[in-house]
Each structure stands twice: as structure tokens, then as C-alpha cells.
């Protein structure tokens, strides 16, 4: 249980501190591409190295936080969310391009410290390290947001994500993923204490809900409730995460209110990803990153997404809406084929139900378009071009 909560902050209890300590002490493999060796790093070690070297390069690190699903796991172990990525936030001063480049250089050079003994480090360049161990790099620099992200690759999806934040307007999607745990007191304990932690001897560690009310957000996590506000502020509207929560057994805290918010989620998603190619890339990336070891849940997830988009999308023209739904259907069919649920997706024909306003008695139950086969799923990640809408 969390103790001493007040507003958005709460002091962690002993069991939560123990889970946090175990999480930071766990060795996580960072898998190299090609013939590069696997790096084994504890989160507490990569934080220590990166923070120290940033300060050497005159970049002030104000504090370090654990973020996202890993923080939720620390606060409530049986949340139903689990955690894959380990999200670490370095709150730092990023005034310009020089600071962004320094952050990148520091992280890449820090990887050298974790190479196995006997590896010749002299000929390994930062570019080589980036290609070998970094899954993605992101930099955002505008009037409201100044941050960068470096994600270190793990084949099981448990990536170590280092996020360097000067300013960030929106820091959460839903209340259950709004938790951040301030690590500085624990990191100081690691440096200074010669004795192990115990229930009667451990640092005071503070958790925060950037959603607002800590106890309310924690209750949502315990009871598996979905709650958010202003989803139109979130890139992608939070639509994909919302459907993921539904599949994991979460339910809306207020069903009528959430139905209204679904419209905002869908609208923002299709604003950020307006054409079918972008939508496909985003959906494929989400499936790849969030369903490692959970491949059997992909079809349920896509079915849920199809239902939400079908019921709540009001911002698209008719043909755009049909294209989006057809894309989700195609991905669902491909998932079934990969799981050998259907024998040959080349033989699948998609049928379109007529619009509700079609009242002509001559209409059959389904309209079958007179075109060549609609979908042919390739073994690679390429797909047939979209057919023109008649």
C-alpha cells in the first residue's frame, strides 16, 4: 500500500520499494544485430553511467524517474498490465541542438562500458553502436515539447527506453499509465549506503500520478478501470492503447463518457495518420511491439479495434472509413493465417454489408464487389495496393 498520499504524490510503502529495487537490479539483455554480442545491463547501472557523463558534459540532470507500465507494476503488482519496456526519464536542460547531440553521444558511448570483456572497443564507432543496439531514436523540438528518446533493443520486447525531457505537455494516455517514480533518493542510497535495504532501513521514495489524483489513479489500476481526459491532446488519440486495455480486461470507468471520448480518439488517430499506408505502418508496429509472446491475442485486439472504429469514427468520408476498416480486417485475416486458423488467405473474399439506409427489397444481404480477389497476403510485409472504390 502507498502511504502518506496527498494530491498527485504518494510515498511508496516497503513492498513497493522492494519491487522497485528488484526491477532496477534485474539484468536485462540488449541484443545486438548481426554478430554483435549481447549486452547485459542493470537499469540502475545504465542510469548511473549516463547521468554522470551528462553532468561531465555540463548538461544538468534535474532528476531521474521510472515511467509507464514498469512504474504501474511497482505500485500494483497484479495490475493486469504487466510491463515490457522499461521507461526511464531523465529530466534535463535541452536548450538546443548541441544538447540533443550530446545526449545521443553520451548514450552511445555508454554502451561501450557494457560490452563483454575481450571485445576490441577501439574500432567501434558511435554509428556502429547505433546500428547494432538501438531500436529507435526520436527527437521532438517545438514550442511545447522538447525531448528525445533512445530505445535499446531486446528481442523479447523488453526494451530499455531512455527518455530525455526538457518539457513535455502531455505525459500520459490513461490514468493507469500515468505513474512516475522519482529515483534520485534510491540512486543516492545505492551510492552511499554500505548496508542493504530493510523494512526499517530504506530511503523515502515518492511516486507521482501526472494524471492528477494519485489515489484515484491507483484505484483505477487496482480495479482495471479506463479513464482519461482530453484524448485529442494525445498523438494517435490513445486509440490503440485504449483497445489494448479493453482486450486485457479493463473496462470504462464511465461507459457513456467513454463512448463520447472514443470519437475524439478516432478523430485524432485519423488526423495523425491520414492515409492507409501510415495507418498500416502504425498498426503493424503496435502489434509487433506490444504482443511479443501474446500472438494469440492479436486477433481479439484487431476485432476490438474494428468495433471501436466502426462505431465511433465520425470524421472520415465514407470511402476513407471503408478503407480503414478493410485494413484492420486484412490484418486480422493475416493473423488468422499466421496461426493456421484458416488454410489459405488467398481464397478469402471480403463482403461489404450495405449501409443501413438501403431499404430496397431487391438488395441481398451482402453486396459482393465485381473485382479481382481483394486481398492476397504475402509472406513478407508487403501488401496489394488498395482497389479503387466504385
Secondary structure in CASP SS format (residue, H / E / C, confidence):
PFRMAT SS
TARGET T0000
AUTHOR 0000-0000-0000
METHOD secondary structure of the structure
MODEL  1
X C 1.00
X C 1.00
X E 1.00
X E 1.00
X E 1.00
X E 1.00
X C 1.00
X C 1.00
X E 1.00
X E 1.00
X E 1.00
X C 1.00
X C 1.00
X H 1.00
X H 1.00
X H 1.00
X H 1.00
X H 1.00
X H 1.00
X H 1.00
X H 1.00
X H 1.00
X H 1.00
X H 1.00
X H 1.00
X C 1.00
X E 1.00
X E 1.00
X E 1.00
X E 1.00
X C 1.00
X C 1.00
X C 1.00
X C 1.00
X C 1.00
X C 1.00
X C 1.00
X C 1.00
X E 1.00
X E 1.00
X E 1.00
X E 1.00
X H 1.00
X H 1.00
X H 1.00
X H 1.00
X H 1.00
X H 1.00
X H 1.00
X H 1.00
X H 1.00
X H 1.00
X H 1.00
X H 1.00
X H 1.00
X H 1.00
X C 1.00
X C 1.00
X C 1.00
X C 1.00
X E 1.00
X E 1.00
X E 1.00
X E 1.00
X E 1.00
X E 1.00
X E 1.00
X H 1.00
X H 1.00
X H 1.00
X H 1.00
X H 1.00
X H 1.00
X H 1.00
X H 1.00
X C 1.00
X C 1.00
X C 1.00
X C 1.00
X C 1.00
X C 1.00
X C 1.00
X C 1.00
X C 1.00
X C 1.00
X E 1.00
X E 1.00
X E 1.00
X E 1.00
X E 1.00
X E 1.00
X E 1.00
X C 1.00
X C 1.00
X C 1.00
X C 1.00
X H 1.00
X H 1.00
X H 1.00
X H 1.00
X H 1.00
X H 1.00
X H 1.00
X H 1.00
X H 1.00
X H 1.00
X H 1.00
X H 1.00
X H 1.00
X H 1.00
X H 1.00
X H 1.00
X H 1.00
X H 1.00
X C 1.00
X C 1.00
X C 1.00
X C 1.00
X C 1.00
X C 1.00
X C 1.00
X C 1.00
X C 1.00
X C 1.00
X C 1.00
X H 1.00
X H 1.00
X H 1.00
X H 1.00
X H 1.00
X H 1.00
X H 1.00
X H 1.00
X E 1.00
X E 1.00
X E 1.00
X E 1.00
X E 1.00
X E 1.00
X E 1.00
X E 1.00
X C 1.00
X C 1.00
X C 1.00
X C 1.00
X E 1.00
X E 1.00
X E 1.00
X E 1.00
X E 1.00
X E 1.00
X E 1.00
X C 1.00
X C 1.00
X C 1.00
X C 1.00
X C 1.00
X C 1.00
X C 1.00
X E 1.00
X E 1.00
X E 1.00
X E 1.00
X E 1.00
X E 1.00
X E 1.00
X E 1.00
X C 1.00
X C 1.00
X C 1.00
X C 1.00
X C 1.00
X C 1.00
X C 1.00
X H 1.00
X H 1.00
X H 1.00
X C 1.00
X E 1.00
X E 1.00
X E 1.00
X E 1.00
X C 1.00
X H 1.00
X H 1.00
X H 1.00
X H 1.00
X H 1.00
X H 1.00
X H 1.00
X H 1.00
X H 1.00
X C 1.00
X C 1.00
X C 1.00
X C 1.00
X C 1.00
X E 1.00
X C 1.00
X C 1.00
X E 1.00
X C 1.00
X C 1.00
X C 1.00
X C 1.00
X E 1.00
X E 1.00
X E 1.00
X E 1.00
X C 1.00
X C 1.00
X C 1.00
X C 1.00
X H 1.00
X H 1.00
X H 1.00
X H 1.00
X H 1.00
X H 1.00
X H 1.00
X H 1.00
X H 1.00
X H 1.00
X C 1.00
X E 1.00
X E 1.00
X C 1.00
X C 1.00
X C 1.00
X C 1.00
X H 1.00
X H 1.00
X H 1.00
X C 1.00
X H 1.00
X H 1.00
X H 1.00
X H 1.00
X H 1.00
X H 1.00
X H 1.00
X H 1.00
X H 1.00
X H 1.00
X H 1.00
X H 1.00
X H 1.00
X C 1.00
X C 1.00
X C 1.00
X E 1.00
X E 1.00
X C 1.00
X C 1.00
X H 1.00
X H 1.00
X H 1.00
X H 1.00
X H 1.00
X H 1.00
X H 1.00
X H 1.00
X H 1.00
X H 1.00
X H 1.00
X H 1.00
X H 1.00
X H 1.00
X H 1.00
X H 1.00
X H 1.00
X H 1.00
X C 1.00
X C 1.00
X C 1.00
X H 1.00
X H 1.00
X H 1.00
X H 1.00
X H 1.00
X H 1.00
X H 1.00
X H 1.00
X H 1.00
X H 1.00
X H 1.00
X H 1.00
X H 1.00
X H 1.00
X H 1.00
X C 1.00
X C 1.00
X C 1.00
X C 1.00
X H 1.00
X H 1.00
X H 1.00
X H 1.00
X H 1.00
X H 1.00
X H 1.00
X H 1.00
X H 1.00
X H 1.00
X H 1.00
X H 1.00
X H 1.00
X H 1.00
X H 1.00
X H 1.00
X H 1.00
X H 1.00
X C 1.00
X C 1.00
X C 1.00
X C 1.00
X C 1.00
X H 1.00
X H 1.00
X H 1.00
X H 1.00
X H 1.00
X H 1.00
X H 1.00
X H 1.00
X H 1.00
X H 1.00
X H 1.00
X H 1.00
X H 1.00
X H 1.00
X H 1.00
X H 1.00
X H 1.00
X H 1.00
X H 1.00
X H 1.00
X H 1.00
X C 1.00
X C 1.00
X C 1.00
X C 1.00
X C 1.00
X C 1.00
X H 1.00
X H 1.00
X H 1.00
X C 1.00
X C 1.00
X C 1.00
X C 1.00
X E 1.00
X C 1.00
X C 1.00
X C 1.00
X C 1.00
X C 1.00
X C 1.00
X C 1.00
X C 1.00
X C 1.00
X C 1.00
X C 1.00
X C 1.00
X C 1.00
X C 1.00
X E 1.00
X C 1.00
X C 1.00
X C 1.00
X C 1.00
X C 1.00
X C 1.00
X C 1.00
X C 1.00
X C 1.00
X C 1.00
X C 1.00
X C 1.00
X C 1.00
X C 1.00
X C 1.00
X C 1.00
X C 1.00
X C 1.00
X C 1.00
X C 1.00
X C 1.00
X C 1.00
X C 1.00
END
